[in-house]
Amino acid sequence: MKIESAITAVYRTNPAVKDKQVIAVLERLATKPEMSLANPLAVSIQDNLKLTLSLYNFSRREVLGTLKRVLKSAKRHHKLDGSRGCLDFVKDYIWSPRD
């Protein structure tokens, strides 16, 4: 949920974000989560992951698996519901710090 919360927070502050941007960031992070990306969405996701990892002991494999599951969900909602299908889904169903 931390990944989706990060996506929601960025979407709420920047409604011009589209699913394709989310998918591109998730694809990069799903291969190398520590990758430095000059992208507000990537930074938000990485910050949430760092906070979660500082509190809990998740393995790299678990983090990568979670990123891949979120990526798969993002692609599915994008395909079914259009250019902001994923974003609208997480905004409506996932709690974020702004709620």
C-alpha positions, -999 to 999 in steps of 0.1 A, spaced: 0 0 0 29 23 5 36 23 -33 0 30 -41 -1 58 -15 30 74 -31 13 72 -65 -19 87 -51 0 116 -34 17 126 -66 -14 123 -87 -34 145 -63 -7 172 -65 -2 168 -102 -34 157 -120 -16 158 -154 1 125 -145 -10 96 -167 -8 59 -163 20 55 -189 42 76 -166 34 55 -136 40 23 -156 74 36 -169 85 44 -134 73 11 -120 91 -8 -148 124 9 -139 120 4 -102 109 -32 -105 143 -40 -120 164 -18 -97 145 -1 -69 175 19 -57 180 34 -92 183 72 -90 155 88 -111 149 126 -113 112 121 -113 88 132 -85 68 99 -88 99 77 -85 112 98 -56 79 95 -38 77 57 -43 114 53 -32 109 75 -1 78 54 9 98 22 4 127 35 24 105 44 53 87 10 52 120 -8 49 134 11 79 105 -1 100 102 -37 87 127 -63 75 116 -71 39 140 -88 15 150 -74 -18 131 -102 -34 99 -92 -15 103 -55 -26 108 -65 -62 78 -88 -61 56 -61 -47 68 -36 -73 60 -61 -100 25 -68 -86 17 -31 -85 31 -28 -121 9 -56 -132 -21 -40 -116 -13 -6 -132 -11 -22 -166 -44 -40 -161 -63 -9 -150 -47 11 -178 -58 -14 -204 -93 -17 -190 -101 19 -180 -80 42 -202 -52 67 -198 -59 73 -161 -75 40 -152 -48 30 -128 -45 64 -112 -83 67 -107 -83 32 -92 -56 40 -66 -71 74 -59 -105 60 -52 -95 28 -33 -62 34 -17 -56 56 14 -30 83 10 -15 107 36 -37 135 22 -70 117 32 
